[in-house]
Amino acid sequence: MPRRHLRVTTAAEAPLRSALRELRVTLDVPEGFSGDVLADAQRAVAAPRLPAYDATDIPLFTIDPPTSVDLDQAMHLSRRDGGGFRVRYAIADVAAYVTPGAPLDTEAHRRVTTLYFPDEKVPLHPTVLSEGAASLLPGQDCPAVLWTIDLDAEGRAVSTDVRRALVRSRAKLDYAGVQQAIDGGTAEEALALLADIGRLRERLEVERGGISLNVPEQEIVERDGAYELVYRAPLPADGWNAQISLLTGMAAAELMIQSGAGILRTLPTAPDGAVGRLRRTAKALDVDWPHHVPYAELVRSLDPRRPHHAAFLQECTTLLRGAGYTAFSGGQVPELTTHAAVAAPYAHCTAPLRRLVDRYAAELCLAAAAGDEPPQWVLDALPELPKEMADGTRRGNTVERECVDIVEAALLKDRVGELFDAVVVDVQEREPDVGTVQLTTPAIVARVEGGTGGLPLGERLRVRLTQAEPGTAKVRFAPA
């Protein structure tokens, strides 16, 4: 599932970068790893637990942004004799390096996730692992959790196998290059099949009522002494690649449910109030949403290359805020096993370099596929893991929210006193003169205070920018 992507270019310097550095201090974000954690990582790199099964003959490839070096996944796609497809998906085996209870493990439980700031990231694991030995970089042998999922001619999963394997990626590809090769007809079959399988899986997603948000990356650039927000729309290849990850997460959830022990990523249906707020946001951004059109159908009709559609897709991520982790064991399968956006049971298992829970999900799936009991260290950690992940997710959300505030203040810092067109998308029940507005241009969501008689929920409003200073004063508006 997507998060909000914010990035600053090297041109966007102080005060923006200064405010981001101060934010990391304020939030007590770790600056680095302690000596004992780094020593543990070096020991792990020198003596990983290598699997017996050698799958280095599979010509795997990775698809990531060009600058990424923490590569969690590698794939190979092929046709099956008699029809259908075979998806082989290798996931970095972090457990081959991390010993339960050792410094690396303790630090990972403290951090929980990699934190993403617009100008840098704060990794879950030391880079000697996450960007080195454990990363599925091309040309190096790596321990991995290798999924083999067979699909029928319509893209439906018919069988799943998962085991530890030694793998070797052959190529590091990026989305633009993949799209160009597929569109130009120059892609080898293993890559060309990404489009075939991706489209089939997207069709099945529509059939079951799922929704994939093509959330654009937001980039803040400095031009002529002022900041400007631009969007990078995802390519079709982004979505096809995401479908392979979703397929694996769904297969993992089914394995864990069948075995009676697991940890699922769950999301209840969004409340009417949240959908109502989103409708008001659509109005503010001039996104046509007829009342008879369901949310899922609207999202599929949007073009992330159009700025207003891109901004609306960013706001659609608010419907994912109720997502959580549900752990179970001893055959006691929980009542809620589905993720509303996926419209199926789903588990996080494909990003162990960046997310703590995926290491545990992998162990649970390996045990289920082999018909074994999960390792005791996994069962011991399972009851507290949902709370740890919730705390880590909240910290990540705080980082995201504060970064958005800083970026928006940087965009508007020279425009205090100006008037803007907006729509009131939220009003506080106990303070009807305080609420939230969605600006039409630039597409910013911010707090509005003032006026008499309450803010007109869902109505257009002219507002005046009263404050905006990166790292000091968050963006605030008042009715004009």
Beta strands, then each sheet from edge to edge (+ up, - down):
strand 1: 5-8
strand 2: 60-63
strand 3: 73-79
strand 4: 85-92
strand 5: 115-116
strand 6: 121-122
strand 7: 141-151
strand 8: 157-173
strand 9: 217-223
strand 10: 226-232
strand 11: 262-266
strand 12: 324-328
strand 13: 338-339
strand 14: 344-345
strand 15: 419-427
strand 16: 434-439
strand 17: 445-449
strand 18: 460-469
strand 19: 473-479
sheet 1: 1+ 9+ 10-
sheet 2: 2+ 8+ 7- 4+ 3-
sheet 3: 5+ 6-
sheet 4: 11+ 12-
sheet 5: 13+ 14-
sheet 6: 15+ 16- 17+ 19+ 18- 15+
end
